[in-house]
């Protein structure tokens, strides 16, 4: 299973990567929520982890990401008001975790969301061909003749 980790702080990103790799997950690290949606349609992910700083959560970007994928999303932050928490849950964040964060508890939450999502990783799905039509789940693309069209996860 593939996990996209987006964290402003490189040390935190490395720690989260290490912890999730220890339970057998494949990690795609990213340093910026603003750039997160650019590569997301091409990257089949099963779980999104967003770790923000006190400077605030980029809600418009999270909303745009939620339009692209329905993969479970965990947001890690220091402190949120009740209004911010409600707004993030309304946008589609599945789980909000507050720092400090126990690695053991964090991995259990990640496994729980992956289990409940019940998704089959697109990377293990076979390519389907029918006549001149080729569907490639790993690349999320469809080819009709010579024309290739990128698909969103939805």
C-alpha positions, 0 to 999 in steps of 0.5 A: 500500500502506498502512503503520501506524506506531506509535511512542512518539517523535513524531520517530521516527514522523515520520522513519519516515513520511518514509522510507516515503513516499519509496518510495511507501507510504501511512502511517497514524501512531499514537502508542501501541501500547495504542491501536493495536488500537482502529482496526485492524479498520477500517483495512486495512493491509498492513504494521505498524511498531512502534517501542518505547522502552526501557520495554519492549514491550507483548506482550499488545497485540501478541498481540491485534493479531496475532489481528486481522491477519496483516499483516507486522509489523516491531518496532524497539527498542533492545535485547532479551534473547534471551528477549524476542526469542523471545517476540516472534517467538512472538507473531508479529512478523515482523522485529526491527530494532535501533537505530540503523537505516539508512533504506536498509536499513529500506526494503528490509526493508519492501519485502521483507515487502510483496513476500513477503506478496503481498497485494492492498490491500483499498482497490483491491478492488471491492464485491461485491453478490449479492441483498441481500448486499453485501461491501465489502472497503475498509471490511471490512464486509458488509451483509445488508439493513439490517444492517451487520457489521464484519469483521476482516481475517482 
